[in-house]
């Protein structure tokens, strides 16, 4: 029997002498659809691909890019993401030996600069309420979040005939003269595009008249020259470098869009009861994403597109992360928001979130390590760094009460707290503090006059505080049906309740225990044989007996071998409360940059210059301070030479360190050593001593490169990992410094 012919594997080798650079690089094999079908690290000097030679030649593309940081290991990478990362696509032709030698490596940024961009906004509609127009949220709408590719990534794929047609249309607008009246008859004067365009209405698609189109700009003279007299390739280059100027024109010519606007859907999210949506997407280098969104609403059981504007006119170019994208829909079949959400069984209490964004279940309750911290009890997750996020500022605890609690004699509840440890997790002595403060729940009362005319008579119902016979505050448990408490038929409210509001500003940092107790009319704790408390069910939990159940018994966690144990029991084994631990911290981060030292001499001079004797043997010492008193921070330090970009050898980033003292040296990122220094830095609050100082000695030749002298800027930024349960709190710090290096004369 003839043997099947075996083909040798494809081997790709790095350039000779590039071992150091290859240590941080990865090879990606991409198919014609832009999917990554294989990726391998280049740190070993060569890779043997699993994909066969027959499947590679002419069917795939090769990219080389920096390795992703560990915290991005779960991020899906495709061809567009590789381009955004600054990936390099080498010219690739597979030789008969199936061994390909990469000829060289271009410069790559390392560590790979990246950031998280929160895309957020609201979906609303204007209703005629009580005879007055009122803007109301649209809940449970599907918001499709897309990223529009950058023109630099697609310009070379646009056929010349398409570019020529675009250039001809632009030229025809430029060349329309319109007489401008003057005191004397004179030559015809050229006017701006906005007026000239009105003379060529045949170029405008009919539908555009229904949109609020952007005004046409007057293009710079060099751009006009390129359109009128430049070559096709000159126009291609002009278009790529000035693309933002052409959006108002392309907005009116939809037949060009498939060539110039390629959109990748990143995520689909659902609006909440306030019409809010948000999603965190990653971006690389210094380019914020170009964001486009469209919206669907469930109408008559069918998902219906109610907002999908023209992509060229309504893309958020270089989107400013965290700014609201406010969408107004006009479809007459979209109704006001009747928002309830999942509900618990009648006799249960679902302890849900801190504020509206952080599940109680996501807060670590055991004294084990997470991320860079040796003990992360009371902390919640921060990106891909682990549980390193404490709580600060103000927030509510969101709870959902079942309707059957009254039948068990439970009509009120009470929250209290006790500090368990200080910021360094050393136990402290404290008494129980009962939480107080006015609290009410808002309801809506909608009356439909006509399908387009509604009346809303909103109101509030006071939950407390009420005083028990011992003058201790307590709060009334609301019914799921708002009409029971409001006394008005047809009223409704959110099933979730902000059960208490807490302001931690001014609290001592440390670990706190919060407790909720269920009470009768006299403020007595009602002991229960069965566990009434529920928490969020996680994917890692045992499967529910009822498919689709989103909660799990609070006392069942320990029984199932899980670490959390939220319930409190009395001596008889009855459940008398629910408690959990949270780390509270309102301290600011700190950041500073000390004077660089060049060849042993300080740069702390009037001119800020350090002088070296021998470029090949001298060194420059860089010093910066970055951290947080309790290590709740992420830092980034970058050094830029002139206008040539960041120096990879001088960069450093990561979680804040934990140097023990001034005599102990800890090894940090990218070769920096870390020690403690004892001097204060100005910060928004609480200037601290015993700060972590980073130091690295770098050869002058590596700093200067081909230069004899150069100027450098140093930039350090520390992001606080604190949260209020909804958003990150900006307890950040930063500093900027500069110096230059020159040879001794």
C-alpha positions as CSV (number, residue, x, y, z in Angstrom):
1,X,0.0,0.0,0.0
2,X,1.5,3.4,-1.0
3,X,2.3,5.8,1.8
4,X,0.6,9.1,1.8
5,X,3.2,11.8,1.1
6,X,4.2,13.8,4.1
7,X,5.0,17.5,3.8
8,X,7.4,19.2,6.0
9,X,6.1,21.8,8.5
10,X,6.4,25.5,7.8
11,X,9.2,27.0,9.8
12,X,9.5,30.8,10.3
13,X,12.8,32.1,11.7
14,X,13.5,35.5,13.3
15,X,16.2,37.8,11.9
16,X,19.7,37.1,13.1
17,X,20.7,39.1,16.1
18,X,17.0,40.0,16.9
19,X,16.6,37.6,19.8
20,X,16.1,40.3,22.4
21,X,13.4,42.0,20.4
22,X,11.7,38.7,19.5
23,X,11.3,37.9,23.1
24,X,8.2,40.1,23.2
25,X,6.8,39.4,19.8
26,X,4.2,37.0,18.5
27,X,3.4,35.7,15.0
28,X,-0.2,35.6,13.9
29,X,-1.6,33.7,10.9
30,X,-4.8,35.3,9.5
31,X,-7.2,33.8,6.9
32,X,-8.9,35.7,4.2
33,X,-11.9,36.5,6.4
34,X,-9.6,38.3,8.9
35,X,-9.7,35.5,11.5
36,X,-6.6,34.5,13.4
37,X,-6.2,30.8,12.8
38,X,-2.9,30.3,14.5
39,X,-0.5,32.3,16.8
40,X,2.8,31.5,18.3
41,X,5.5,33.3,20.3
42,X,8.8,34.2,18.6
43,X,10.8,34.1,21.8
44,X,12.4,30.8,21.0
45,X,13.9,32.2,17.7
46,X,11.7,30.2,15.3
47,X,8.2,28.7,15.1
48,X,6.9,25.5,13.5
49,X,3.4,26.2,12.3
50,X,0.6,23.6,12.8
51,X,-1.1,24.9,9.7
52,X,0.1,23.1,6.6
53,X,2.0,24.7,3.7
54,X,-0.9,24.0,1.3
55,X,-3.3,25.9,3.6
56,X,-0.9,28.9,4.0
57,X,0.4,29.8,0.5
58,X,-1.9,32.4,-1.0
59,X,-4.6,31.7,1.5
60,X,-3.4,33.5,4.6
61,X,-1.5,36.6,5.8
62,X,1.3,36.8,8.3
63,X,1.4,39.5,11.0
64,X,3.9,40.1,13.7
65,X,2.9,42.1,16.8
66,X,3.9,42.6,20.4
67,X,2.7,40.0,22.9
68,X,-0.5,41.0,24.6
69,X,-0.2,41.8,28.3
70,X,-1.3,39.0,30.6
71,X,-4.4,41.0,31.6
72,X,-5.6,40.9,28.0
73,X,-5.2,37.1,27.5
74,X,-9.0,36.7,27.1
75,X,-9.3,39.4,24.5
76,X,-10.3,38.1,21.0
77,X,-7.8,39.2,18.3
78,X,-8.7,39.5,14.7
79,X,-7.0,41.2,11.7
80,X,-8.5,44.6,12.5
81,X,-7.3,44.4,16.1
82,X,-3.8,43.4,14.9
83,X,-3.7,46.5,12.7
84,X,-4.8,48.7,15.7
85,X,-2.0,47.2,17.7
86,X,0.5,48.4,15.1
87,X,1.2,44.9,13.8
88,X,3.6,44.5,10.9
89,X,2.7,42.4,7.8
90,X,5.9,41.2,6.2
91,X,6.1,40.3,2.5
92,X,5.7,36.6,2.7
93,X,6.5,34.0,0.0
94,X,7.0,30.4,1.1
95,X,10.1,28.8,-0.4
96,X,10.2,25.1,-1.5
97,X,12.0,24.2,1.8
98,X,9.1,25.6,3.7
99,X,11.6,27.6,5.9
100,X,11.0,31.4,5.8
101,X,13.6,33.8,7.2
102,X,12.1,37.1,8.4
103,X,14.5,39.7,6.9
104,X,14.2,42.3,9.7
105,X,12.0,43.6,12.5
106,X,10.7,47.2,12.3
107,X,10.4,49.1,15.7
108,X,7.6,47.8,17.9
109,X,6.2,49.6,21.0
110,X,6.9,47.6,24.1
111,X,5.2,47.3,26.5
112,X,2.2,47.5,24.2
113,X,0.3,50.7,25.0
114,X,-3.4,50.0,25.5
115,X,-6.4,51.3,27.3
116,X,-10.0,50.5,28.1
117,X,-12.6,52.7,26.5
118,X,-16.0,52.8,28.1
119,X,-18.7,53.4,25.4
120,X,-21.8,54.7,27.1
121,X,-24.9,56.6,26.5
122,X,-28.7,56.7,26.7
123,X,-31.7,55.8,24.4
124,X,-34.7,58.0,24.8
125,X,-37.9,59.1,23.1
126,X,-40.0,62.3,23.5
127,X,-43.5,61.5,24.6
128,X,-46.4,63.9,25.0
129,X,-47.0,63.5,28.7
130,X,-49.7,65.5,30.5
131,X,-49.9,67.6,27.3
132,X,-46.2,68.5,27.7
133,X,-43.3,67.0,25.7
134,X,-41.2,64.8,28.0
135,X,-38.0,62.9,27.2
136,X,-38.2,59.4,28.7
137,X,-35.8,56.5,28.7
138,X,-36.3,53.4,26.5
139,X,-35.4,50.3,28.5
140,X,-34.6,46.8,27.2
141,X,-33.5,48.1,23.8
142,X,-30.6,46.4,22.0
143,X,-27.7,48.7,21.3
144,X,-25.2,47.4,18.7
145,X,-21.7,48.9,19.3
146,X,-19.5,48.8,16.3
147,X,-15.9,50.0,15.5
148,X,-15.3,51.7,12.2
149,X,-11.9,50.8,10.6
150,X,-9.3,53.6,10.2
151,X,-8.8,54.8,6.6
152,X,-5.1,53.9,6.7
153,X,-6.0,50.3,7.0
154,X,-8.3,50.2,3.9
155,X,-7.1,53.0,1.6
156,X,-4.8,50.8,-0.4
157,X,-7.7,48.3,-1.1
158,X,-9.9,51.0,-2.7
159,X,-9.9,50.6,-6.5
160,X,-8.5,53.5,-8.5
161,X,-11.8,53.9,-10.5
162,X,-13.7,54.5,-7.2
163,X,-11.1,57.1,-6.1
164,X,-11.3,58.8,-9.6
165,X,-15.1,59.0,-9.4
166,X,-14.9,60.6,-5.9
167,X,-12.2,63.0,-7.1
168,X,-14.4,64.0,-10.2
169,X,-17.4,64.7,-8.0
170,X,-15.3,66.8,-5.6
171,X,-13.7,68.7,-8.5
172,X,-17.1,69.5,-10.0
173,X,-18.0,71.2,-6.8
174,X,-14.8,73.2,-6.5
175,X,-15.1,74.5,-10.1
176,X,-18.6,76.0,-9.7
177,X,-18.2,79.8,-9.7
178,X,-20.9,81.9,-8.1
179,X,-21.0,85.7,-8.7
180,X,-20.7,87.8,-5.6
181,X,-22.3,91.2,-5.8
182,X,-19.9,94.2,-5.5
183,X,-19.9,97.9,-6.1
184,X,-18.5,97.4,-9.7
185,X,-19.0,94.5,-12.1
186,X,-15.9,92.4,-12.0
187,X,-14.6,88.9,-12.4
188,X,-16.4,85.9,-11.1
189,X,-15.2,84.9,-7.6
190,X,-14.9,81.4,-6.3
191,X,-16.9,80.7,-3.1
192,X,-16.8,78.1,-0.5
193,X,-18.2,74.5,-1.0
194,X,-21.2,75.0,1.3
195,X,-22.8,77.5,-1.1
196,X,-21.5,75.9,-4.3
197,X,-23.0,72.6,-3.3
198,X,-26.4,74.0,-3.2
199,X,-26.1,74.5,-7.0
200,X,-25.6,70.7,-7.5
201,X,-28.6,69.2,-5.8
202,X,-28.5,66.4,-8.3
203,X,-25.5,64.9,-6.3
204,X,-27.5,64.7,-3.1
205,X,-29.5,61.6,-2.4
206,X,-33.2,62.4,-1.8
207,X,-33.2,60.9,1.7
208,X,-30.4,63.3,2.8
209,X,-32.9,66.1,2.9
210,X,-34.6,64.3,5.8
211,X,-31.4,64.3,7.9
212,X,-29.5,67.0,9.7
213,X,-26.5,66.9,7.5
214,X,-23.2,68.5,8.4
215,X,-22.3,71.7,6.7
216,X,-19.8,71.3,3.9
217,X,-16.4,72.8,4.8
218,X,-14.1,74.8,2.6
219,X,-11.1,72.5,2.0
220,X,-7.6,73.8,2.4
221,X,-5.9,75.0,-0.8
222,X,-3.4,72.1,-0.9
223,X,-6.2,69.6,-0.7
224,X,-8.1,71.4,-3.5
225,X,-4.9,71.3,-5.6
226,X,-4.6,67.6,-5.0
227,X,-8.2,67.1,-6.2
228,X,-7.9,69.3,-9.2
229,X,-4.5,68.6,-10.5
230,X,-2.8,65.8,-8.5
231,X,-2.2,62.3,-9.7
232,X,-4.5,59.4,-8.6
233,X,-1.9,58.3,-6.1
234,X,-1.4,61.8,-4.8
235,X,-5.2,62.1,-4.2
236,X,-5.1,58.7,-2.4
237,X,-2.4,60.0,0.0
238,X,-4.3,63.3,0.5
239,X,-7.5,61.4,1.2
240,X,-5.8,59.2,3.8
241,X,-4.1,62.0,5.7
242,X,-7.1,64.4,5.6
243,X,-10.0,61.9,5.8
244,X,-11.8,63.8,8.5
245,X,-12.4,66.7,6.0
246,X,-14.3,64.4,3.5
247,X,-16.9,63.0,5.8
248,X,-19.5,65.8,5.1
249,X,-19.1,65.1,1.4
250,X,-19.3,61.3,1.6
251,X,-22.2,61.7,3.9
252,X,-24.3,62.8,0.9
253,X,-23.0,60.0,-1.4
254,X,-24.0,56.7,0.1
255,X,-22.7,54.6,-2.9
256,X,-19.2,55.3,-1.8
257,X,-19.7,54.0,1.8
258,X,-18.9,50.3,1.2
259,X,-15.5,51.3,0.1
260,X,-14.6,53.9,2.8
261,X,-16.5,52.7,5.9
262,X,-16.1,49.2,7.2
263,X,-17.7,48.5,10.5
264,X,-17.1,45.6,12.9
265,X,-19.7,44.9,15.5
266,X,-17.9,44.6,18.9
267,X,-20.9,44.0,21.2
268,X,-24.6,44.1,21.7
269,X,-25.8,45.4,25.0
270,X,-29.3,46.1,26.5
271,X,-30.4,49.4,28.0
272,X,-31.4,49.5,31.7
273,X,-34.4,51.1,33.3
274,X,-32.9,54.5,32.8
275,X,-32.2,53.9,29.1
276,X,-28.5,53.6,29.9
277,X,-26.0,51.4,28.0
278,X,-22.3,50.9,28.3
279,X,-19.6,48.5,27.2
280,X,-15.8,48.5,27.7
281,X,-13.7,48.0,24.6
282,X,-10.0,47.9,24.3
283,X,-7.9,50.2,22.1
284,X,-4.2,50.2,21.3
285,X,-1.5,52.8,21.0
286,X,-2.9,56.4,21.1
287,X,-5.8,55.9,18.7
288,X,-9.2,56.0,20.4
289,X,-11.8,53.8,18.6
290,X,-14.2,55.1,15.9
291,X,-17.6,54.2,17.3
292,X,-20.9,53.7,15.5
293,X,-24.1,52.5,17.2
294,X,-27.5,51.4,16.0
295,X,-30.6,50.3,18.0
296,X,-33.3,47.7,18.0
297,X,-36.5,47.6,20.1
298,X,-38.9,44.6,20.6
299,X,-42.2,45.7,19.0
300,X,-45.0,43.3,18.7
301,X,-42.7,40.4,19.5
302,X,-40.3,41.3,16.6
303,X,-36.9,43.0,17.0
304,X,-37.3,46.2,15.0
305,X,-34.5,48.6,14.0
306,X,-35.5,52.0,15.3
307,X,-32.2,53.9,14.9
308,X,-29.6,53.2,12.3
309,X,-28.3,56.5,10.9
310,X,-25.9,56.9,8.0
311,X,-22.5,55.6,9.0
312,X,-20.5,58.4,7.4
313,X,-22.5,61.1,9.1
314,X,-23.0,59.6,12.5
315,X,-19.7,57.8,13.4
316,X,-18.0,59.1,16.6
317,X,-14.5,59.6,15.1
318,X,-11.7,59.1,17.7
319,X,-14.5,58.7,20.3
320,X,-13.8,60.5,23.6
321,X,-14.1,57.5,26.0
322,X,-16.7,57.9,28.7
323,X,-18.7,60.6,27.0
324,X,-22.4,60.0,26.5
325,X,-23.8,58.9,23.1
326,X,-27.3,60.2,23.4
327,X,-29.7,58.5,21.0
328,X,-33.3,59.8,20.3
329,X,-35.7,57.4,18.6
330,X,-38.9,58.5,16.9
331,X,-40.6,55.3,15.9
332,X,-44.3,55.8,17.0
333,X,-44.6,52.2,18.1
334,X,-41.9,52.5,20.8
335,X,-43.6,52.7,24.2
336,X,-42.5,54.3,27.5
337,X,-40.3,52.2,29.8
338,X,-42.2,49.7,32.0
339,X,-39.1,48.2,33.7
340,X,-39.2,45.5,36.3
341,X,-36.5,42.9,35.7
342,X,-36.0,39.5,37.4
343,X,-37.8,39.0,40.7
344,X,-37.3,36.6,43.6
345,X,-39.8,34.2,45.2
346,X,-42.4,35.7,47.6
347,X,-40.6,35.0,50.9
348,X,-37.0,35.7,49.8
349,X,-34.6,38.7,49.9
350,X,-32.1,39.0,47.0
351,X,-29.0,40.9,48.1
352,X,-27.9,42.2,44.7
353,X,-25.4,44.9,44.2
354,X,-23.3,47.7,45.6
355,X,-24.7,50.7,43.7
356,X,-26.2,49.3,40.5
357,X,-23.0,47.8,39.0
358,X,-21.1,45.5,41.4
359,X,-22.6,42.3,42.5
360,X,-22.3,41.5,46.2
361,X,-21.2,38.1,45.0
362,X,-18.2,39.6,43.2
363,X,-16.7,40.9,46.5
364,X,-14.0,38.5,47.8
365,X,-15.0,37.2,51.3
366,X,-12.0,35.0,52.0
367,X,-8.5,36.0,53.1
368,X,-6.6,34.8,50.1
369,X,-4.4,36.5,47.5
370,X,-5.6,38.0,44.2
371,X,-3.6,39.9,41.6
372,X,-0.6,41.6,43.2
373,X,-2.2,41.6,46.7
374,X,-1.5,38.9,49.3
375,X,-4.9,39.3,50.9
376,X,-7.8,40.6,48.8
377,X,-10.6,40.1,51.3
378,X,-13.3,42.7,50.8
379,X,-12.2,43.7,47.3
380,X,-13.8,43.3,43.9
381,X,-12.4,42.8,40.4
382,X,-10.5,45.5,38.4
383,X,-10.2,44.7,34.7
384,X,-8.0,41.7,34.3
385,X,-5.8,42.5,37.3
386,X,-7.8,40.4,39.8
387,X,-9.7,41.5,43.0
388,X,-7.7,44.7,43.7
389,X,-10.6,47.3,43.8
390,X,-11.8,48.8,47.2
391,X,-14.9,50.8,47.7
392,X,-15.1,54.5,48.3
393,X,-17.2,57.7,48.1
394,X,-21.0,57.1,48.3
395,X,-23.2,54.2,47.2
396,X,-26.4,52.3,48.0
397,X,-26.9,48.7,48.6
398,X,-29.5,47.4,46.1
399,X,-31.9,44.7,47.4
400,X,-35.0,43.0,46.0
401,X,-37.7,42.0,48.6
402,X,-40.2,39.3,47.9
403,X,-43.9,39.9,48.4
404,X,-44.5,37.1,50.9
405,X,-42.3,38.4,53.7
406,X,-45.3,40.0,55.5
407,X,-46.9,36.6,55.9
408,X,-43.8,35.5,58.0
409,X,-44.1,38.6,60.2
410,X,-41.3,40.5,58.5
411,X,-42.3,44.1,57.7
412,X,-39.1,46.1,58.3
413,X,-35.3,45.8,57.9
414,X,-32.2,47.5,59.3
415,X,-28.6,47.9,58.1
416,X,-25.6,48.3,60.3
417,X,-21.8,48.1,60.0
418,X,-18.7,47.4,62.1
419,X,-15.1,48.1,61.2
420,X,-13.1,44.8,61.5
421,X,-9.5,45.8,60.6
422,X,-7.5,48.9,59.6
423,X,-6.1,49.5,56.2
424,X,-3.3,46.9,56.7
425,X,-5.8,44.3,57.9
426,X,-4.8,44.5,61.5
427,X,-7.8,43.8,63.7
428,X,-9.5,46.8,65.4
429,X,-12.1,47.1,68.1
430,X,-15.4,48.7,67.1
431,X,-19.1,48.7,68.1
432,X,-22.1,48.3,65.8
433,X,-23.2,51.4,63.9
434,X,-26.8,51.5,62.7
435,X,-27.2,53.2,59.3
436,X,-29.6,56.0,59.1
437,X,-30.9,58.7,56.7
438,X,-34.1,59.5,54.8
439,X,-35.1,56.9,52.1
440,X,-38.0,56.8,49.6
441,X,-38.9,54.8,46.5
442,X,-40.2,56.4,43.4
443,X,-43.2,55.1,41.5
444,X,-44.8,55.9,38.1
445,X,-48.4,56.1,37.2
446,X,-48.9,56.1,33.5
447,X,-52.3,56.8,31.9
448,X,-52.7,56.4,28.1
449,X,-54.9,59.1,26.6
450,X,-54.0,58.2,23.0
451,X,-51.2,56.1,21.6
452,X,-49.1,59.3,21.3
453,X,-50.4,61.1,24.3
454,X,-49.6,59.8,27.8
455,X,-50.1,61.2,31.3
456,X,-47.6,60.3,34.1
457,X,-48.3,61.1,37.7
458,X,-45.1,60.1,39.5
459,X,-44.8,60.0,43.2
460,X,-42.7,58.7,46.1
461,X,-43.3,56.4,49.0
462,X,-41.3,56.9,52.2
463,X,-39.5,53.8,53.4
464,X,-38.1,55.5,56.5
465,X,-36.4,55.8,58.8
466,X,-39.1,54.8,61.3
467,X,-38.1,54.4,65.0
468,X,-38.7,51.2,66.9
469,X,-39.7,51.3,70.7
470,X,-36.0,51.6,71.5
471,X,-35.6,54.6,69.1
472,X,-33.5,52.6,66.7
473,X,-34.0,53.4,63.0
474,X,-35.6,50.8,60.7
475,X,-37.0,50.9,57.1
476,X,-40.3,49.5,55.7
477,X,-40.0,46.6,53.2
478,X,-41.8,47.7,50.0
479,X,-44.1,45.4,48.1
480,X,-43.3,44.4,44.5
481,X,-46.6,45.9,43.5
482,X,-46.3,49.7,44.0
483,X,-50.1,50.1,44.2
484,X,-50.1,48.2,47.5
485,X,-47.9,50.8,49.2
486,X,-49.0,53.9,47.2
487,X,-52.7,53.1,47.4
488,X,-53.1,54.1,43.8
489,X,-54.2,51.4,41.3
490,X,-51.9,51.1,38.2
491,X,-48.7,52.4,39.7
492,X,-45.5,50.5,39.3
493,X,-41.8,50.8,40.2
494,X,-38.6,48.9,39.8
495,X,-38.5,45.6,41.6
496,X,-35.0,46.6,42.9
497,X,-34.7,48.9,45.9
498,X,-31.8,51.1,46.9
499,X,-32.2,49.9,50.5
500,X,-29.8,52.3,52.2
501,X,-27.3,55.0,51.1
502,X,-23.8,55.1,52.6
503,X,-21.2,57.9,52.4
504,X,-17.8,56.6,53.3
505,X,-15.9,59.9,52.9
506,X,-14.1,60.5,56.2
507,X,-14.2,56.8,57.3
508,X,-11.0,55.2,58.4
509,X,-9.7,52.9,55.6
510,X,-10.0,49.2,56.4
511,X,-12.2,46.1,56.2
512,X,-15.9,46.7,57.2
513,X,-18.7,44.2,57.9
514,X,-22.2,45.2,56.8
515,X,-25.3,43.4,58.1
516,X,-28.9,43.4,57.2
517,X,-31.6,42.1,59.7
518,X,-35.2,41.4,59.0
519,X,-37.6,42.9,61.6
520,X,-41.2,42.8,62.8
521,X,-43.3,45.9,63.4
522,X,-41.6,46.5,66.8
523,X,-38.1,46.3,65.4
524,X,-37.4,42.8,66.7
525,X,-35.2,40.5,64.6
526,X,-37.4,37.6,63.2
527,X,-35.5,34.3,63.4
528,X,-36.2,32.0,60.5
529,X,-35.7,28.2,60.1
530,X,-35.4,28.5,56.3
531,X,-32.9,30.8,54.6
532,X,-34.7,33.8,53.0
533,X,-31.5,35.3,51.5
534,X,-30.4,35.0,47.9
535,X,-27.3,36.1,46.0
536,X,-26.4,36.1,42.4
537,X,-25.7,32.7,40.8
538,X,-22.3,32.5,39.1
539,X,-21.4,30.3,36.1
540,X,-19.0,28.3,38.4
541,X,-21.8,27.5,40.9
542,X,-23.6,24.1,40.9
543,X,-26.4,24.0,38.3
544,X,-29.8,25.2,39.5
545,X,-32.6,22.7,40.1
546,X,-34.8,25.1,38.1
547,X,-33.3,25.9,34.7
548,X,-32.6,29.6,34.2
549,X,-32.6,30.5,38.0
550,X,-30.3,33.5,38.5
551,X,-30.0,33.3,42.3
552,X,-28.6,30.8,44.8
553,X,-29.3,30.4,48.5
554,X,-26.9,32.4,50.7
555,X,-26.5,29.6,53.2
556,X,-26.2,27.0,50.4
557,X,-22.8,28.3,49.3
558,X,-20.9,26.7,52.1
559,X,-22.8,23.5,51.8
560,X,-21.8,23.2,48.2
561,X,-18.1,23.6,49.0
562,X,-18.0,27.3,48.1
563,X,-16.1,29.8,50.3
564,X,-18.8,32.4,51.0
565,X,-20.9,32.1,54.1
566,X,-23.2,35.2,54.3
567,X,-25.9,34.1,56.8
568,X,-25.9,34.7,60.5
569,X,-27.4,32.1,62.8
570,X,-28.4,32.1,66.5
571,X,-27.7,29.4,69.0
572,X,-30.7,27.4,67.8
573,X,-29.5,27.4,64.3
574,X,-32.1,29.9,63.1
575,X,-31.1,32.5,60.5
576,X,-31.1,36.1,62.0
577,X,-29.3,38.1,59.4
578,X,-27.0,38.4,56.3
579,X,-23.6,40.0,56.4
580,X,-20.6,40.5,54.1
581,X,-17.3,42.3,54.1
582,X,-16.0,45.2,52.0
583,X,-12.8,47.1,52.0
584,X,-13.3,50.9,52.3
585,X,-10.6,53.3,51.2
586,X,-10.7,57.0,50.1
587,X,-7.0,57.7,49.9
588,X,-5.5,59.2,46.8
589,X,-2.6,57.7,44.8
590,X,0.7,59.5,44.6
591,X,3.1,60.2,41.8
592,X,6.4,62.1,41.4
593,X,9.5,62.3,39.3
594,X,12.9,63.1,40.8
595,X,15.8,64.6,38.8
596,X,17.6,62.3,36.5
597,X,21.3,61.7,37.1
598,X,23.6,61.6,34.0
599,X,27.1,60.1,34.4
600,X,26.8,60.7,38.2
601,X,25.8,64.4,37.8
602,X,22.4,65.8,38.6
603,X,20.2,67.5,36.0
604,X,18.8,69.8,38.6
605,X,20.3,72.9,37.0
606,X,18.8,76.0,35.6
607,X,18.8,74.5,32.1
608,X,17.9,70.9,33.2
609,X,20.8,69.4,31.2
610,X,22.9,66.4,32.3
611,X,26.4,66.0,30.7
612,X,28.1,62.7,29.9
613,X,31.8,62.0,29.2
614,X,31.6,58.8,27.2
615,X,28.4,57.8,25.3
616,X,29.4,54.2,25.2
617,X,30.2,53.7,28.9
618,X,28.2,56.3,30.9
619,X,24.7,55.7,32.3
620,X,21.7,57.8,33.1
621,X,19.7,57.1,36.3
622,X,16.0,57.7,36.3
623,X,13.8,58.0,39.4
624,X,10.1,58.2,39.8
625,X,7.5,57.6,42.6
626,X,4.2,55.9,41.9
627,X,1.8,54.1,44.1
628,X,-1.0,54.2,46.7
629,X,-0.7,54.0,50.5
630,X,-2.4,50.6,50.4
631,X,-1.4,49.5,46.9
632,X,-4.7,50.2,45.2
633,X,-3.3,51.6,41.9
634,X,-2.1,50.9,38.4
635,X,0.8,52.9,37.2
636,X,2.5,53.8,33.9
637,X,5.8,55.6,33.4
638,X,7.0,56.6,29.9
639,X,10.0,58.5,28.6
640,X,9.8,60.3,25.2
641,X,12.9,61.4,23.3
642,X,12.2,64.5,21.2
643,X,9.4,63.7,18.8
644,X,10.5,60.1,18.1
645,X,8.1,58.4,20.5
646,X,8.5,56.4,23.7
647,X,11.8,54.7,24.7
648,X,10.9,51.1,25.4
649,X,14.0,50.6,27.6
650,X,12.9,53.4,29.9
651,X,9.2,52.5,30.2
652,X,7.5,50.8,33.1
653,X,3.9,49.9,34.0
654,X,1.8,47.6,36.1
655,X,0.2,47.4,39.5
656,X,1.7,49.5,42.3
657,X,4.5,47.8,44.1
658,X,4.9,46.7,47.7
659,X,8.5,47.7,48.7
660,X,9.0,46.8,52.4
661,X,11.4,49.5,53.5
662,X,14.3,51.7,52.4
663,X,16.8,48.9,52.9
664,X,15.0,46.4,50.8
665,X,15.2,46.4,47.0
666,X,12.3,44.9,45.1
667,X,12.6,44.1,41.4
668,X,9.9,45.9,39.3
669,X,8.8,46.0,35.7
670,X,11.3,46.4,32.9
671,X,14.4,46.2,35.2
672,X,13.4,48.9,37.6
673,X,14.3,48.4,41.3
674,X,11.9,49.6,43.9
675,X,12.7,51.0,47.4
676,X,10.8,53.1,49.9
677,X,11.7,56.8,50.2
678,X,10.6,59.0,53.1
679,X,9.4,62.4,51.8
680,X,6.0,63.9,51.1
681,X,4.7,64.7,47.6
682,X,1.8,67.1,47.0
683,X,-1.4,65.1,46.3
684,X,-5.0,66.1,46.3
685,X,-5.3,64.8,49.9
686,X,-3.2,62.9,52.5
687,X,0.4,63.6,51.3
688,X,2.2,60.4,52.3
689,X,5.7,59.4,53.2
690,X,7.3,56.0,52.8
691,X,6.5,56.1,49.1
692,X,7.6,53.4,46.5
693,X,10.4,54.8,44.4
694,X,11.4,53.2,41.1
695,X,15.0,53.5,39.8
696,X,16.8,52.2,36.7
697,X,20.3,52.8,35.4
698,X,20.2,53.0,31.6
699,X,23.2,53.2,29.3
700,X,23.5,56.7,27.7
701,X,23.9,55.1,24.3
702,X,20.6,53.4,24.6
703,X,18.9,56.6,25.6
704,X,20.5,58.7,22.8
705,X,20.5,56.2,20.0
706,X,21.8,57.9,17.0
707,X,21.7,61.3,18.7
708,X,24.7,63.1,20.3
709,X,22.4,65.2,22.4
710,X,18.6,64.9,23.0
711,X,15.7,66.2,25.1
712,X,13.5,63.9,27.1
713,X,10.1,64.1,28.8
714,X,9.2,61.9,31.7
715,X,5.5,61.1,32.3
716,X,4.0,59.1,35.2
717,X,0.4,58.4,35.8
718,X,-1.2,56.3,38.6
719,X,-4.8,55.2,38.2
720,X,-6.7,54.4,41.4
721,X,-8.6,51.1,41.3
722,X,-11.3,52.4,43.7
723,X,-15.0,52.0,42.8
724,X,-18.3,53.3,44.1
725,X,-19.9,50.2,42.7
726,X,-20.8,51.9,39.4
727,X,-17.7,53.6,38.1
728,X,-14.0,54.0,38.9
729,X,-13.3,56.8,41.4
730,X,-10.6,59.3,40.2
731,X,-8.3,59.2,43.1
732,X,-5.5,59.4,40.5
733,X,-2.1,61.2,40.6
734,X,0.4,62.2,37.9
735,X,3.6,64.1,37.3
736,X,5.6,65.4,34.3
737,X,9.3,66.3,34.1
738,X,11.9,66.9,31.5
739,X,15.7,66.9,31.0
740,X,18.2,66.8,28.3
741,X,21.6,65.1,27.8
742,X,24.6,66.5,26.0
743,X,28.4,65.7,25.9
744,X,30.8,67.7,28.0
745,X,32.4,70.3,25.9
